[in-house]
Amino acid sequence: MPVPTLSRGVAAALIVASAGVSAQSPGSGYSYAIAPFYHDGSDLDAGGEASFAGVFTSLGRRWALDERSSLGFRLAFDYEDWDFSTPVAFGGAEPWSEIYRLGLSLPYSYAAANGWLWTVTPTVGYSGESGASSSDAIEYGATLSVAQRVRPDLLLGLGVGVFQQIEDTTAYPFVIVDWRIDERWRLANPLPAGPAGGAGLELSYALSGDWEAGLAAAYRSKRFRLDSDGPFPDGVGEHRYIPVVARIGRSLSEGVSLDFYLGVETGSKLRVEDSNGNRLFSDDQDPGVLVGMSLVGRF
């Protein structure tokens, strides 16, 4: 796998707009992740307040095609329920409420004879508010990455993602790292790179027993089609933010882990565009508390 294994599962399911599936060796069975979360209400700069809650879920598997290549799939479903209180910057109207995302990724990996690991991951998905036009809420793209195990305890690489999101094309580089600093400390990517951004970084520490703690951060940018009958018909909503999340968790059994999260969402910006992607309104949001948990396993 060119994307490093997650630190005992989804190292920061709160960070991404979908819970990540932990990396696994070909033929190791299906993997799953379920991560409910809550973002406490925090002030909007122009006046008002916003909060949201939801759940991220995913299911995946990978199969060996031959000695050097493998093919897999990852199916993700996310749900967010937003609550706005007198959002002045949006004319007092709640810009959006219930957001749904569905995505399918098909990672193909190839291990070259010289030790380089290549992966291409095409992705297609839906991202829209309840009541949005399905045909106008499709996003697609791919990531391409290359990595090499420099030494037994260090995997390094680079990747690039290009995605056609809702009325916008984005491209970004990302770093791949899986560094087992010593028997307890590890620096790795906690998330799969995807339409919302790169893989982020997490520093984790193995505690006594089966317990593990970590601190992770990433940049996320999520876009979605708005309700056709809402205050901004067929418009586009966007949520940009940098979450910093601490976690602690443990293995419940072989292949199953439970993690708890506490963090803060920083640099949050909410934006509304018209149906063609032209800016209508935007506002910054004060840092808000994130809490949640994730259950990750294989069967």
TORVO-899180 format. One line per 8 residues: number of its first residue (from 1); their letters; for each residue x, z, y of N, C-alpha, C. Coordinates in steps of 0.05 Angstrom, whole numbers, plus 5000, padded with zeros to 4 digits. Atoms other than C-alpha are relative to their C-alpha. Example, Ala and Ser with C-alpha at 12.3 -4.5 7.8 and 13.67 -1.06 7.14 Angstrom:
2
1) AS) 5018/5000/4976/5246/5156/4910/5018/5000/5024; 4984/4999/4976/5273/5143/4979/4985/5014/5022
//
This chain:
299
1) MPVPTLSR) 5017/5000/4976/5000/5000/5000/5017/5000/5025; 4984/5000/4976/5030/4981/5067/4991/5020/5021; 5009/4979/4983/4987/5031/5103/5003/5026/4985; 4993/4976/5015/5012/5101/5084/4976/5015/4991; 5022/4983/5009/4970/5148/5044/4993/5021/5021; 5009/4980/4981/4929/5196/5085/5009/5027/4989; 4992/4973/5008/4951/5269/5085/4976/5013/4986; 5021/4989/5016/4905/5292/5029/4973/4990/5009
9) GVAAALIV) 5026/5012/4994/4849/5244/5047/4999/4991/5029; 5004/5009/4973/4821/5230/5116/5012/5021/5018; 4987/4979/4984/4870/5267/5160/4987/5006/5026; 5014/4995/4975/4828/5259/5221/4975/4983/5001; 5024/5017/5001/4760/5231/5205/4986/5000/5026; 5013/4999/4973/4736/5253/5274/5012/4979/5019; 4986/5017/4981/4787/5207/5307/4988/4972/5000; 5008/5028/5002/4762/5141/5283/4970/4998/4999
17) ASAGVSAQ) 5029/5003/5001/4693/5112/5286/4990/4996/4972; 5009/5000/5028/4692/5111/5211/5020/5016/4984; 4982/4984/5017/4720/5157/5158/5018/4982/4984; 4982/5017/5015/4781/5127/5126/5000/5006/4970; 4997/4996/5029/4789/5117/5051/5029/5005/4995; 4973/4994/5006/4852/5149/5026/5013/4978/4983; 4986/5021/5015/4904/5100/5000/5003/5009/4971; 4998/4994/5029/4907/5095/4925/5014/4978/4986
25) SPGSGYSY) 4986/5020/5016/4946/5059/4872/4979/4982/4986; 5019/5018/5013/4912/4998/4840/4990/5012/4974; 5012/4991/5025/4864/5017/4785/4995/5030/4999; 5004/4971/5000/4858/5090/4806/4971/5007/5003; 5029/4994/4996/4782/5084/4813/4991/4998/5028; 5012/5001/4973/4736/5088/4872/5007/5025/5016; 4995/4978/4982/4751/5131/4932/4977/5001/5020; 5022/4997/4981/4700/5159/4981/5007/5021/5021
33) AIAPFYHD) 4997/4980/4979/4696/5199/5046/4974/5004/5014; 5024/4992/4986/4639/5236/5080/5008/5020/5022; 4990/4983/4978/4652/5266/5149/4979/5004/5021; 5018/4994/4977/4597/5298/5192/5016/5013/5023; 4985/4989/4976/4618/5318/5263/4981/5005/5023; 5016/4994/4976/4593/5343/5330/5019/5001/5024; 4986/4999/4975/4618/5331/5401/4983/5015/5020; 5015/4982/4982/4596/5387/5447/4996/4986/5027
41) GSDLDAGG) 5006/5012/4974/4565/5368/5514/5021/5005/5020; 4980/4997/4979/4614/5356/5571/4990/4983/5024; 5009/5012/4975/4604/5334/5644/5009/4972/5003; 4993/5026/4990/4603/5263/5669/5008/5002/5029; 4988/4997/4973/4643/5253/5733/4980/4996/5022; 5019/5006/4979/4586/5223/5773/4976/5019/5000; 5023/4981/5003/4537/5277/5749/4986/4996/4973; 5013/5001/5026/4501/5294/5685/5018/5009/4978
49) EASFAGVF) 4986/4990/5024/4524/5309/5615/4994/4982/4976; 5004/5016/5024/4532/5275/5548/5012/5015/4976; 4990/4989/5025/4540/5299/5476/4991/4981/4978; 5008/5016/5022/4535/5267/5408/5008/5012/4973; 4994/4991/5027/4535/5281/5333/4996/4977/4981; 5003/5022/5019/4539/5238/5272/5014/5005/4974; 4986/4998/5026/4571/5223/5205/5014/4973/4995; 4985/5023/5008/4624/5175/5181/5002/5000/4970
57) TSLGRRWA) 4998/5002/5029/4624/5150/5109/5015/4975/4992; 4986/5023/5010/4665/5102/5068/5003/5001/4970; 4996/5003/5029/4675/5076/4997/5019/4977/4996; 4981/5021/5004/4733/5035/4972/5013/5000/4973; 4985/5003/5025/4774/5011/4914/5021/4978/5003; 4979/5020/5000/4837/4970/4900/5007/4993/4971; 4993/5009/5026/4855/4928/4840/5026/4985/5000; 4975/5016/5003/4922/4900/4817/4993/4972/4990
65) LDERSSLG) 5004/5028/5008/4922/4824/4813/5022/4992/4981; 4977/5004/5016/4992/4821/4783/5020/5021/5007; 4980/4979/4996/5058/4859/4786/5006/5004/5030; 4992/4999/4972/5066/4844/4861/4977/5002/5020; 5022/5002/4981/4997/4836/4892/4976/5016/4991; 5024/4985/5006/4932/4874/4897/4979/4992/5021; 5023/5006/4983/4863/4865/4928/4981/5023/4998; 5018/4978/4999/4814/4917/4950/4976/4995/5019
73) FRLAFDYE) 5022/5001/4981/4751/4931/4990/4996/5028/5012; 5008/4974/4987/4729/4985/5039/4974/4995/5014; 5027/5001/4988/4656/4993/5058/4996/5025/5016; 5004/4976/4982/4642/5039/5118/4973/4999/5013; 5025/4997/4985/4578/5064/5148/5002/5024/5018; 4998/4979/4980/4577/5105/5212/4974/5003/5016; 5024/4995/4984/4521/5137/5252/5007/5020/5022; 4996/4981/4978/4523/5170/5321/4973/5003/5015
81) DWDFSTPV) 5024/4994/4985/4465/5203/5357/5008/5013/5026; 4992/4991/4974/4477/5211/5432/4977/5013/5015; 5019/4986/4983/4443/5257/5481/5011/5001/5028; 4992/5000/4972/4448/5245/5556/4981/5018/5017; 5016/4984/4982/4424/5292/5611/5006/4991/5029; 4999/5011/4972/4411/5259/5680/5027/4987/5006; 4975/5014/4995/4470/5210/5677/4998/4983/5026; 5003/5012/4973/4475/5192/5751/5012/4972/5001
89) AFGGAEPW) 4986/5026/4997/4525/5135/5743/4985/4977/4987; 5016/5021/5013/4475/5097/5699/4972/4999/5011; 5026/5001/4987/4418/5103/5748/4980/5020/4989; 5017/4979/5012/4391/5165/5713/4988/4993/4973; 5011/5009/5026/4374/5124/5650/5021/5006/4979; 4982/4996/5023/4403/5142/5582/5010/4973/4991; 4990/5027/5006/4449/5082/5569/4996/4992/4971; 5004/5005/5028/4443/5088/5493/4993/5026/4986
97) SEIYRLGL) 5008/4976/5016/4419/5135/5438/5013/4999/4972; 4990/5001/5027/4429/5120/5364/5016/4975/4995; 4981/5022/5005/4489/5077/5345/5005/4999/4970; 4995/5005/5028/4498/5046/5276/5024/4980/4997; 4978/5019/5006/4561/5013/5248/5002/4996/4970; 4996/5007/5028/4571/4978/5182/5023/4980/4998; 4977/5018/5002/4637/4946/5162/5010/4996/4972; 4988/5007/5026/4669/4911/5103/5028/4989/5005
105) SLPYSYAA) 4972/5009/4998/4745/4904/5097/5010/4993/4972; 4989/5010/5025/4783/4866/5043/5030/4999/5002; 4970/5000/4998/4857/4887/5042/5013/4986/4977; 4984/5013/5020/4904/4841/5005/5030/5007/5006; 4973/4991/4996/4975/4867/4994/5019/4984/4981; 4980/5014/5017/5038/4833/4968/5027/5013/5004; 4974/4987/4999/5104/4867/4951/5021/4979/4994; 4980/5021/5004/5161/4817/4962/5024/5011/4985
113) ANGWLWTV) 4977/4992/5016/5224/4817/4919/5021/5015/5017; 4980/4987/4983/5265/4840/4979/4991/5028/5009; 5009/4973/4993/5225/4904/4985/4980/5002/5022; 5020/5000/4978/5179/4885/5043/4971/5000/4988; 5028/4998/5008/5105/4903/5035/4983/4986/5022; 5017/5015/4981/5057/4853/5068/4971/5006/4994; 5029/4996/5004/4983/4866/5079/4985/4985/5022; 5019/5012/4982/4928/4825/5111/4973/5011/4993
121) TPTVGYSG) 5026/4987/5004/4860/4858/5120/4979/4987/5018; 5023/5010/4985/4801/4815/5143/4977/5020/5000; 5022/4981/4997/4742/4855/5168/4977/4987/5015; 5025/5009/4986/4670/4839/5187/4981/5023/5001; 5018/4978/4998/4618/4887/5212/4978/4997/5020; 5022/4999/4981/4557/4905/5252/5004/5025/5017; 4997/4977/4982/4558/4951/5313/4979/4998/5021; 5022/5002/4981/4494/4964/5351/4983/5024/5001
129) ESGASSSD) 5020/4979/4997/4443/5012/5378/4975/4993/4985; 5026/5005/5013/4377/5021/5342/4984/4982/5018; 5016/5019/4984/4334/4962/5365/5016/4977/5011; 4983/5022/4990/4393/4916/5380/4996/4975/4982; 5002/5025/5015/4392/4843/5359/5023/4999/4980; 4980/5000/5021/4428/4840/5292/5021/4977/5003; 4982/5023/4998/4457/4771/5304/5019/5002/5024; 4983/4997/4976/4487/4793/5371/5018/5025/4997
137) AIEYGATL) 4985/4975/5003/4520/4856/5342/5022/4998/4979; 4980/5005/5020/4571/4824/5295/5028/5001/5012; 4972/5001/4992/4645/4837/5302/5017/4993/4975; 4984/5009/5022/4702/4809/5260/5029/4998/5009; 4972/5003/4994/4777/4802/5257/5018/5007/4976; 4982/4994/5022/4838/4822/5217/5024/5015/5010; 4974/4988/4995/4901/4864/5215/5021/4988/4981; 4977/5010/5016/4969/4839/5190/5023/5020/5004
145) SVAQRVRP) 4979/4981/4998/5024/4888/5174/5022/4995/4980; 4977/5003/5018/5093/4890/5143/5015/5027/5001; 4986/4974/5001/5130/4953/5120/5020/5000/4978; 4979/4997/5021/5190/4974/5079/5007/5029/4997; 4991/4973/5005/5210/5038/5046/5030/5001/5004; 4972/4999/4992/5276/5051/5082/5016/5018/4981; 4988/4982/5020/5291/5109/5035/4976/5013/4986; 5023/4989/5015/5249/5148/4984/4981/5016/5016
153) DLLLGLGV) 5018/4982/4985/5221/5195/5037/4991/4987/5026; 5006/5012/4974/5211/5144/5094/4990/4971/4996; 5012/5027/4999/5165/5083/5100/4996/4993/5029; 5004/5009/4972/5167/5044/5166/4991/4972/5001; 5010/5027/4997/5132/4982/5190/4986/4996/5026; 5014/5008/4976/5095/4945/5244/4975/4983/4992; 5024/5016/5005/5026/4913/5248/4988/4990/5025; 5015/5009/4977/4981/4875/5294/4971/4995/4991
161) GVFQQIED) 5028/5004/5006/4905/4873/5297/4988/4982/5022; 5014/5017/4981/4862/4819/5329/4971/5000/4991; 5028/4997/5006/4787/4829/5333/4982/4989/5022; 5021/5009/4982/4727/4795/5364/4979/5022/4999; 5021/4980/4998/4686/4855/5385/4977/4989/5015; 5024/5010/4986/4620/4852/5421/5007/4990/5028; 4993/5013/4974/4632/4803/5479/5028/5006/5010; 4973/4994/4991/4706/4818/5479/5019/4995/4977
169) TTAYPFVI) 4979/5004/5020/4770/4798/5442/5023/5019/5006; 4979/4980/4996/4822/4852/5431/5023/4994/4981; 4976/5002/5017/4893/4849/5404/5018/5024/5006; 4983/4977/4995/4940/4908/5395/5020/5003/4977; 4980/4994/5021/5004/4927/5357/4996/5028/4991; 5000/4973/5009/5010/4989/5315/5024/5005/4982; 4977/4992/5015/5065/5027/5280/4991/5012/4973; 5005/4989/5026/5065/5044/5206/5023/5020/4994
177) VDWRIDER) 4980/4980/5007/5101/5108/5187/4989/5019/4979; 5006/4979/5020/5101/5155/5127/5027/5013/4994; 4974/4986/5001/5159/5204/5135/4996/5028/4989; 5001/4973/5012/5164/5263/5088/5026/5014/5010; 4977/4988/4987/5210/5304/5133/5014/5019/4982; 4989/4983/5020/5220/5357/5081/4977/5007/4980; 5020/4994/5021/5180/5391/5025/4973/5008/5012; 5026/4991/4987/5127/5416/5075/4991/4982/5023
185) WRLANPLP) 5007/5016/4976/5129/5372/5137/4998/4971/4994; 5005/5028/5004/5102/5301/5140/4989/4987/5025; 5011/5015/4978/5090/5250/5195/4990/4973/4989; 5012/5023/5012/5042/5194/5177/4976/4990/5017; 5024/5010/4987/4984/5150/5200/4976/5012/4986; 5023/4987/5013/4919/5188/5188/4976/4982/4996; 5024/5017/4999/4872/5129/5197/5007/4971/4992; 4996/5029/5004/4864/5056/5175/4997/4986/5027
193) AGPAGGAG) 5004/5016/4975/4875/5007/5233/4976/4983/4996; 5024/5016/5002/4812/4970/5249/4990/4992/5028; 5010/5010/4974/4767/4943/5305/5002/5020/5023; 4999/4980/4979/4770/5009/5343/5028/5007/5010; 4972/4995/4991/4846/5011/5347/5019/5005/4977; 4978/4996/5020/4911/5028/5311/4996/5025/4984; 5003/4979/5020/4925/5080/5259/5005/5028/5009; 4994/4973/4990/4946/5139/5302/5023/5013/4985
201) LELSYALS) 4979/4985/5013/4995/5193/5281/4991/5028/4994; 5006/4972/5007/4989/5260/5246/5025/5014/4990; 4979/4983/5010/5041/5315/5236/4986/5021/4983; 5013/4981/5018/5021/5356/5175/5020/5019/4988; 4983/4979/5011/5048/5419/5142/4986/5011/4975; 5011/4990/5025/5037/5441/5070/5003/5030/5000; 5001/4971/5001/5016/5514/5069/5002/5010/4971; 4998/4990/5027/5019/5560/5009/4975/4992/4984
209) GDWEAGLA) 5022/5008/5016/4975/5543/4951/4994/4970/5004; 5008/5027/4996/4935/5479/4959/4991/4994/5029; 5008/5003/4972/4924/5488/5034/5019/4982/5015; 4983/5017/4982/4949/5439/5087/4987/5000/5028; 5009/5001/4972/4945/5437/5163/5013/4976/5014; 4989/5023/4986/4955/5380/5211/4990/4998/5029; 5008/5006/4973/4952/5356/5283/5002/4970/5004; 5000/5030/4998/4932/5283/5297/4989/4991/5027
217) AAYRSKRF) 5011/5012/4976/4917/5237/5355/5000/4970/4996; 5002/5029/5001/4897/5164/5365/4985/4990/5024; 5016/5012/4979/4868/5116/5416/4978/4984/4987; 5023/5014/5011/4798/5090/5401/4984/4986/5022; 5018/5015/4982/4754/5037/5435/4978/4987/4984; 5023/5010/5016/4685/5025/5406/4980/4986/5018; 5020/5015/4986/4637/4972/5430/4976/4995/4982; 5024/5004/5016/4565/4961/5409/4978/4987/5017
225) RLDSDGPF) 5022/5013/4987/4504/4919/5425/4978/5020/5006; 5020/4981/4992/4449/4956/5462/4972/4990/4992; 5028/5005/5007/4374/4959/5447/4989/4977/5017; 5013/5023/4986/4336/4895/5464/4978/5009/5019; 5021/4990/4983/4281/4938/5495/5008/5025/5016; 4990/4976/4986/4325/4992/5526/5003/4995/5030; 4996/5002/4971/4343/5004/5599/5019/4977/5008; 4981/5022/4995/4399/4951/5593/4997/4980/4977
233) PDGVGEHR) 5007/5016/5023/4367/4899/5547/5023/4981/4991; 4979/5017/5012/4417/4865/5500/5027/5003/5013; 4974/4995/4987/4474/4895/5540/5021/5009/4979; 4978/4991/5017/4539/4923/5513/5008/5028/5009; 4990/4973/4994/4560/4996/5509/5028/5002/4990; 4972/4996/5008/4632/5019/5504/5007/5029/5003; 4991/4973/4999/4663/5086/5489/5030/5000/4994; 4971/4998/5004/4739/5094/5499/5008/5029/5002
241) YIPVVARI) 4992/4972/5000/4774/5159/5484/5026/5004/4984; 4977/4992/5015/4836/5194/5458/4994/5028/4988; 5005/4974/5013/4819/5249/5408/5026/5013/4990; 4978/4984/5010/4869/5304/5392/4988/5021/4982; 5016/4985/5020/4847/5339/5328/5019/5016/4982; 4986/4983/5020/4874/5398/5287/4982/5003/4976; 5016/4997/5025/4853/5405/5215/5013/5021/4982; 4990/4984/5021/4861/5453/5158/4982/4995/4975
249) GRSLSEGV) 5016/5006/5023/4839/5439/5087/5015/5006/4974; 4988/4995/5026/4853/5445/5013/4988/4982/4979; 5010/5015/5023/4845/5409/4947/4980/5018/4985; 5020/4985/5015/4782/5431/4911/5004/4996/4970; 4994/5007/5027/4802/5396/4847/5018/4975/5001; 4983/5024/5000/4845/5337/4825/4984/4976/5012; 5013/5024/4988/4827/5279/4871/4978/5007/5020; 5021/4992/4981/4778/5319/4915/5011/5020/5020
257) SLDFYLGV) 4990/4981/4980/4795/5353/4981/4979/5004/5022; 5019/4993/4978/4756/5387/5037/5017/5009/5024; 4986/4993/4976/4781/5391/5109/4980/5008/5022; 5015/4992/4977/4755/5425/5172/5016/4993/5025; 4987/5010/4976/4769/5399/5242/4991/5014/5025; 5006/4990/4974/4773/5426/5312/5018/4985/5020; 4984/5015/4982/4796/5384/5370/4987/4995/5027; 5011/5006/4974/4784/5356/5439/5002/4970/5005
265) ETGSKLRV) 5000/5028/4993/4765/5286/5463/5009/4998/5029; 4989/5004/4974/4807/5266/5523/4998/4971/5009; 5000/5027/4989/4809/5205/5569/4975/4984/4994; 5025/5013/5008/4736/5190/5553/4988/4984/5023; 5013/5018/4980/4704/5131/5590/4976/4987/4986; 5025/5013/5009/4632/5106/5580/4994/4977/5018; 5003/5025/4985/4615/5036/5602/4976/4985/4990; 5022/5018/5007/4554/4990/5603/5005/4973/5013
273) EDSNGNRL) 4998/5028/4991/4558/4914/5609/4975/4985/4995; 5024/5016/5006/4506/4860/5612/5004/4985/4974; 4999/5013/5026/4492/4815/5553/5023/4981/4997; 4977/5018/5001/4551/4770/5571/5027/5015/5003; 4976/4985/4998/4601/4826/5577/5010/5006/5028; 4993/4994/4972/4601/4834/5653/4994/5029/5006; 5003/4971/4995/4610/4905/5678/4976/5005/5018; 5022/4991/4984/4548/4939/5704/5005/5029/5011
281) FSDDQDPG) 4996/4973/4993/4563/5014/5704/5022/5012/4982; 4980/4985/5016/4618/5061/5681/5003/5028/5011; 4995/4973/4991/4635/5135/5684/5020/5013/4982; 4981/4985/5016/4689/5182/5660/4986/5026/4991; 5012/4975/5010/4672/5243/5618/5022/5020/4997; 4981/4978/5003/4707/5310/5619/5007/5004/4971; 4993/4994/5028/4744/5332/5556/4978/5017/4987; 5021/4986/5015/4696/5356/5503/5010/5009/4973
289) VLVGMSLV) 4992/4989/5026/4703/5397/5440/4989/4984/4977; 5008/5014/5025/4701/5362/5372/5002/5020/4977; 4999/4984/5024/4683/5399/5308/4989/4983/4977; 5010/5015/5023/4671/5373/5238/5014/5007/4975; 4988/4996/5026/4690/5369/5166/5000/4974/4985; 5001/5024/5017/4705/5317/5113/5004/5007/4971; 4997/4998/5029/4699/5312/5038/5010/4973/4990; 4987/5024/5009/4745/5261/5006/5006/5002/4970
297) GRF) 4994/4998/5028/4752/5244/4933/5001/4973/4986; 4999/5024/5016/4758/5194/4877/4984/5004/4974; 5015/4999/5026/4717/5178/4815/5004/4975/4984
//
